[in-house]
Amino acid sequence: MKPEETLKKINTMQDLCVQVEQDNQKIEEIASFLQEARTRHETLYRFYQEEWSELLYDENGDTKEAINTILKEHLKHIPQGHYSITNQDTLWDALNDHRLGLIDLLKTLVEMID
């Protein structure tokens, strides 16, 4: 290989090494983010499993009378483009989409590990 070709190759690989080092930093940030996301997911899941129906429904499965006033105020808290967690589908979809996203991420990661 000619000296200029060698230099070009070494410089190209140096650039790639710097990019991989930057990628490694982003991977660390993603890992940290995923831990935070896990905590949020687990908290929401526990709420769904342990408290959600008890807050909204009486022992007969009917909506609690007192909840209607609370829900009027709650609706003001929901960001535009989102749905209330008082709708069971909203919670279920968020929790399930989280799981499916992690499965897709895991598939991607498995393919990347050599």
PyMOL commands that set and color helices and strands:
alter all, ss='L'
color gray80, all
select helices_A, chain A and resi 3-50+52-56+67-77+88-112
alter helices_A, ss='H'
color red, helices_A
deselect
rebuild
show_as cartoon
